[in-house]
Every structure is written in structure tokens, then in C-alpha cells.
Amino acid sequence: MPDEVVIIGCGPGGRDYLLPAAIAAAQGVDNLAGTERLFSLFPDYRGEKVLFDGRDVLAFCQKLSGLPGRVGVLVSGSPSLYSLAGKVVEYFGRARCRIVAGISSVEVAACRLALPLDKLMIFSAHTPEPAELKNFLAVIKNIPDAGSIPSGFSGVIILGGNKANNNLICEFIECLCCCAGAGKSFNAGLVYGETKKNTPEIFYLKDLTLPEESIKKIQITDISSLVGRSREIIVISYL
């Protein structure tokens, strides 16, 4: 069993967004585990590497448990937001883990669009069964009155990455727009006065901080044709 598991947030993808603390942490471990893409952010690391294929998290953790010394685990984005870090901490325990913060692609998306992150609801559609998104969709489908939804939000960020969920995302956005027509929109109940539009704008952001970064305004009908990659984000804004 490792003496310490150092979980290192690697940011949204671009090396300019990799924090110095992450680079220092990686240099201080005996073994470094992660995907090929994340290894490429640490070209100067000369220790042992353990490749993670992104699939079987339990087998990955079991493999790490047999390593001595200090083990570094590279995770994309921020370890505190929809991250592999949660499963690693669950396996090894909080006492054995140290987490080095990283910049989330969600933060970058909000900055690119000049939106306040504290006014955006965040959901992940990475997994085959995005329970939080489905549960919230069920709520807004059955709003008894506008005042029944929590106030304070002016938009939604959805982390994409699974093409199978594109229809669910479409239904979610359509439902928000239909609520507007019934007087139960964000503007009427979810944010009371914090919005400037009854009909939201929809933005598609891809490969943020990378040379191929793309940001464009889209329509609901465009979502079903999206590729479904891990570095995709959809933002629904009422501002």
C-alpha cells in the first residue's frame, strides 16, 4: 500500500492552465499514474509511470495499492468536480490522500462567456446514466408553481462527453423553454429577476485551452449531431 496517494488536478487540457503546484507535486512522487494525454503535460517526469485506460477504476486502484512510497494520480480538470479523484479517495481513504487543486473546464467556460459561475447550475452528462440531470429534468417537468424552484441561478452548464445523452440534453433544454411559455421559466421562478432573457442562449464549447478550441452559439436541433467527447461543454444562459 502506498504511503501517500497524491491526486493532482491537471486543468482543462492546455499546459498554460497547469498550475505550478501540480508540476511540483508530480516531481515529488515515486510513481505517476494517469492517461497518455495527462502524461504529456509532464514531459520532465522521469519516474515510473502507470497507465490508466479510463475504464476500470477499481482495477486501476487495486494496481496502485501494490505500489510503495508516494503515488501520484493525474486527473483532468479540478479534482473536486466530477472527477476520478472521488473514487480514488473512496478506495484509499481520506487520511492517505492529498489533493492538489486544478482549474476546471467549467471555470474556463464561464470565463470565456463572461458568465458568473456562482449563478450557474452544473451537471455532468459524462456517464451513461446522468442521475442528477435526469432528476432535475423530472422536477422541472412537474413544477406546480413558479415559486417552487430554488432561486439564485441564471443558467446551466452541462459537461458533455457521452453521445448517448444528447437526446436527454435536448429534452432538458426544450423543457426549460416550454416552462417559459407556461410562466414557469428561470425568469419567473428559478432566478427571479437575475435574468435578461425569457428564451435562453445555448453555447457549445469544445477543447477549451487547446489550440483547436471552439466556441459557438447553437440551436437545440444542433445538439443531437454533437460528437460526444469528454472535452465538450454546453452552456444554457438566460443572461
Secondary structure, 3 states (H helix, E strand, C coil): CCCEEEEEECECCCHHHCCHHHHHHHHCCCEEEECHHHHCCCCCCCCEEEECCCCCHHHHHHHHHCCCCEEEEEECECCCCCCCHHHHHHHHCHHHEEEECCCCHHHHHHHHCCCCHHHEEEEECCCCCCHHHHHHHHHHHCCCCHHHCCCCCCEEEEECCCHHHHHHHHHHHHHHHHHHHCCCCHHHHHCCCCCCCCCCEEEEEECCCCCCCEEEEECHHHHCCCCCCCCEEEEEECC
